[in-house]
Amino acid sequence: MPLLRGAFNGLLIGANTLLAFALMVPPALLKLLVPVEGVRTGCDRLLNRLAGGWVVVNNAWIARACPVPWQIRGIEGLNPRGWYLVSSNHQSWVDILVLQRSFHGRIPFLKFFLKRELIWVPFIGLAWWALDFPFMRRGRGSGRGDFATTRRSCEKFKRVPTAVINFVEGTRFTAAKHAAQSSSYRHLLEPRSGGLGVALAAMGEQFEAMLDVTIVYPEGTPSFWTLLCGRMGAVTVDVRRRAIPPHLLGGDPSGDKARRQHIRKWIEAQWKDKDRLIQGLLASHRGARR
């Protein structure tokens, strides 16, 4: 039964994605071919609604496949038509669906920083482009030129309410990566502030707040297949609203070492709190099971 359920849910999310993509093609083409501000803003609103519908369908099958209640706290009083910078730890591709389910209807559709190569992924790459997901290069050769490109992408978000999320670790947490880094945190990789610095530089003054998100899987990090098969256990999502210090806004972090250091110190303080929080949540879960 779990295998059949996994295959069925895989087909469902595939069909949902193809349908959403097909509906996005007309407004995406209109947005591309008609460079008029009012037209593009209308297209952006429609594209975001279609993406929201995609999330609704995904949330429905997740609720049926994984009946174990999720503990989600700290999402009260958020503005569904506001602008937010979202920062989260990252352990699995499942994190994305968890975040979308946790925030749907409470903040705007989440936009992720993506590697530039992902724009070529069939179907989804075009949808990401149409939704103005910011694409970034990584590694050598990325610098001021890439910052300018990403900044232009982020500035598009000023047209419609947006939530920009950045996985500060830059990659998914694994024991091997943790050991290779000799990370100073027990449950996290070392934070990277590059993408977050770009977002703060491009539209920091427009953000109402940062939403500092901690995702914990007390029974072990699930794979995407585990989720499809309905075998995912408990999930805890802790959201903390943080004011963004004014001195971190604006500027060009790629050419300002002092600004980069300030941003890094701000994130490192959050990471210390997050590491302690994860340890406490895991300990509480183990105690409750005894």
C-alpha positions in Angstrom: 0.0 0.0 0.0 2.7 2.6 0.8 4.3 2.0 -2.7 0.9 2.3 -4.4 0.2 5.5 -2.4 3.6 6.9 -3.3 3.0 6.2 -7.0 -0.5 7.7 -6.9 0.7 10.9 -5.1 3.7 11.2 -7.5 1.3 11.1 -10.4 -1.0 13.6 -8.6 1.8 16.2 -8.0 3.0 15.6 -11.6 -0.4 16.2 -13.0 -0.9 19.2 -10.8 2.4 20.7 -11.9 1.7 20.2 -15.6 -1.8 21.8 -15.2 -0.4 24.8 -13.4 2.3 25.1 -16.0 -0.2 25.0 -18.9 -2.3 27.7 -17.2 0.8 29.9 -16.7 1.9 29.8 -20.3 -0.5 32.5 -21.7 0.2 35.1 -19.0 3.9 34.3 -19.1 4.0 34.9 -22.8 2.0 38.1 -22.5 4.4 39.3 -19.8 7.4 38.5 -22.1 6.0 40.1 -25.2 4.3 43.2 -23.8 6.8 45.3 -21.8 4.2 47.6 -20.3 4.3 48.0 -16.5 0.5 47.7 -16.0 0.3 44.6 -18.1 3.2 42.9 -16.4 1.8 43.7 -13.0 -1.5 42.1 -13.9 0.3 39.1 -15.3 2.3 38.8 -12.1 -0.8 38.8 -10.0 -2.5 36.1 -12.1 0.7 34.0 -12.1 0.9 34.2 -8.3 -2.7 33.1 -8.0 -2.1 30.1 -10.2 0.9 29.2 -8.1 -1.2 29.5 -5.0 -3.7 27.1 -6.5 -0.9 24.6 -7.1 0.0 24.9 -3.4 -3.6 24.3 -2.4 -3.8 21.0 -4.3 -0.4 19.9 -2.9 -1.6 20.7 0.7 -4.7 18.6 0.2 -2.9 15.4 -0.8 -0.2 16.0 1.9 -3.0 16.2 4.5 -4.5 12.9 3.3 -1.2 11.1 2.9 0.3 12.3 6.2 -2.4 12.4 8.9 0.1 13.0 11.7 -0.7 16.5 13.0 2.0 19.1 12.4 3.0 21.6 15.1 3.2 25.0 13.5 3.7 28.0 15.8 4.3 31.7 15.3 2.3 32.3 12.2 -0.5 34.4 13.8 -0.9 38.0 12.7 1.1 37.7 9.4 0.0 39.8 6.5 -1.0 37.9 3.3 -0.4 41.1 1.2 2.9 42.1 2.9 6.5 41.8 2.0 8.7 39.3 4.1 12.2 38.0 4.0 12.1 34.3 5.1 15.1 32.5 6.5 15.1 28.8 7.2 17.3 25.8 7.9 17.4 23.2 5.2 17.4 19.4 5.4 15.3 17.9 2.6 13.4 18.9 -0.6 10.4 18.2 1.7 11.2 21.5 3.4 9.8 23.4 0.5 6.4 21.7 0.7 6.4 22.1 4.5 7.0 25.8 4.2 4.3 26.3 1.5 1.8 24.4 3.6 2.7 26.3 6.8 2.5 29.8 5.2 -0.2 29.4 2.6 -2.8 32.1 2.9 -0.8 33.9 5.6 1.9 35.5 3.5 2.4 35.8 -0.3 3.6 32.9 -2.4 7.2 32.1 -1.5 10.0 33.0 -4.0 13.3 31.0 -3.7 16.8 31.9 -4.6 17.8 29.3 -7.2 21.0 28.3 -9.0 21.0 29.8 -12.5 21.3 26.3 -14.1 17.8 25.4 -12.8 16.2 27.7 -15.3 16.7 24.9 -17.9 14.6 22.4 -15.9 11.7 21.3 -18.2 8.4 23.0 -17.4 9.3 24.1 -13.9 12.2 26.3 -15.1 9.9 28.4 -17.2 7.4 28.6 -14.4 10.2 29.8 -12.0 11.2 32.4 -14.6 7.6 33.6 -15.1 7.2 34.0 -11.3 10.4 36.1 -11.2 12.3 33.6 -9.0 15.8 35.1 -8.5 18.5 33.1 -10.2 22.1 33.3 -8.9 25.5 32.0 -9.9 27.6 30.2 -7.3 31.3 29.8 -6.9 34.1 31.6 -8.8 33.0 34.3 -11.2 30.0 35.4 -9.3 30.4 38.9 -8.0 29.3 42.4 -8.8 27.9 41.5 -12.2 25.8 38.7 -10.7 24.8 40.9 -7.8 23.4 43.5 -10.3 21.4 40.8 -12.2 20.0 39.4 -9.0 19.2 42.8 -7.7 17.2 43.6 -10.8 15.3 40.4 -10.3 14.5 41.3 -6.6 13.4 44.8 -7.6 10.6 43.2 -9.7 9.1 42.0 -6.4 8.2 45.6 -5.5 5.2 45.4 -8.0 3.3 42.8 -6.0 3.4 41.5 -2.4 6.2 39.0 -2.1 7.9 36.7 0.4 11.5 35.9 -0.5 13.0 32.9 1.2 16.7 32.1 1.5 18.1 28.8 2.8 21.1 30.4 4.5 23.1 27.2 4.7 23.2 27.1 0.9 22.6 23.4 0.7 20.8 20.6 2.5 22.1 19.4 5.8 23.7 16.0 5.9 26.0 14.4 8.5 28.8 14.2 5.8 28.5 17.9 5.0 28.4 18.8 8.7 31.6 16.8 9.4 33.4 18.2 6.3 32.7 21.7 7.4 33.6 21.0 11.1 30.5 23.1 11.7 30.4 25.0 15.0 26.7 24.1 15.3 25.3 20.8 16.4 22.3 20.6 14.0 23.2 23.2 11.3 25.7 23.9 8.6 27.7 27.1 8.7 25.5 30.0 7.4 26.2 31.8 4.2 24.9 35.4 3.9 25.4 36.2 0.2 21.8 35.6 -1.0 20.3 37.2 2.0 22.6 40.2 1.6 21.4 40.7 -2.0 17.7 40.6 -0.8 18.4 43.2 1.9 20.3 45.4 -0.6 17.6 45.2 -3.3 14.4 45.6 -1.3 15.3 45.6 2.4 13.3 48.7 3.2 10.2 47.2 1.8 10.3 44.1 4.0 8.0 44.3 7.0 10.2 41.8 8.9 12.3 38.7 8.7 10.5 35.4 9.4 13.1 33.2 11.1 11.9 29.6 10.5 13.1 26.5 12.2 12.0 23.1 10.7 12.4 20.0 12.9 11.7 16.4 12.0 11.8 14.6 15.4 11.6 11.2 13.8 14.3 11.7 11.2 14.6 13.8 8.1 12.2 12.5 5.4 12.9 12.0 1.8 10.5 13.2 -0.9 9.6 9.5 -1.5 8.8 9.1 2.2 6.4 12.0 2.0 4.7 10.6 -1.2 4.3 7.2 0.5 2.7 8.8 3.6 5.4 7.6 5.9 6.5 11.0 7.2 6.1 11.4 11.0 5.8 14.5 13.1 6.9 17.9 11.9 7.5 21.0 14.0 7.7 24.5 12.4 8.7 27.4 14.6 8.4 30.9 13.2 9.9 33.9 14.9 9.3 37.4 13.5 12.5 39.5 13.7 13.0 43.2 13.0 15.7 43.9 10.3 18.4 46.3 11.6 18.4 49.5 9.5 22.1 49.5 9.1 21.9 46.2 7.1 19.7 47.7 4.4 20.8 49.0 1.0 24.3 49.2 -0.3 26.2 46.6 -2.3 27.3 43.7 -0.1 29.6 42.3 -2.8 31.8 45.4 -2.6 31.4 46.3 1.1 33.3 44.0 3.4 32.1 45.7 6.6 28.4 45.3 5.5 29.0 41.6 4.8 30.5 41.2 8.3 27.5 42.9 10.0 25.0 40.7 8.1 27.0 37.6 9.0 27.1 38.5 12.7 23.4 39.1 12.6 22.8 35.7 11.0 25.3 33.9 13.3 23.4 35.1 16.4 20.2 33.7 14.9 21.9 30.4 14.1 23.1 30.0 17.7 19.5 30.5 18.9 18.2 28.1 16.2 20.7 25.4 17.1 19.6 25.5 20.8 16.0 25.5 19.8 16.4 22.4 17.6 18.2 20.6 20.4 15.4 21.5 22.8 12.6 20.4 20.5 14.3 17.1 19.8 14.8 16.5 23.5 11.2 17.3 24.2 10.0 14.8 21.6 12.3 12.1 23.0 11.0 12.8 26.5 7.3 12.7 25.3 7.8 9.2 23.7 9.2 7.6 26.9 
